[in-house]
């Protein structure tokens, strides 16, 4: 009779991610297993190899933009964009350290990764952000702008801000108010 799973794969992956971000790609499966509260054997039963575990733990998925904006429908267009900005920054602050470590993995194959996920998380984020801006324009909540240009400008700005934080700029945390002021420059034609 098979044993019942007592620890979900997502919990194991979260523990692995934590250890990998702390110790780098050389982190031991023993330390990952200890953090997850399982044996090393469980890691190999569930993920096959250490590389599969590492690649699974560091691969991030993108949350869709409509989820970000659904709670702020009654607010001004600029307030909705600010809510999206907060959500994208939260995503980048969590995802960027994983993605940077993933890119240094010797067995990471960007082509296979893109094929598996039908593009990268960044591409999905860009498409979702552009679609959000298009919907806001169609519903007359935003002025007519080039959705792709605004979406890519916003995304690039927020990605850079998260990268600057990783590099220690502003003590490792740029004030949210300052990020919103930057976004307001990009979205200067959006109504308050």
Helices and strands as residue ranges (DSSP letters): H 9-23, H 29-36, H 40-47, H 50-58, H 65-69, G 70-72, H 77-103, H 110-116, H 121-138, H 147-166, G 169-172, H 176-186
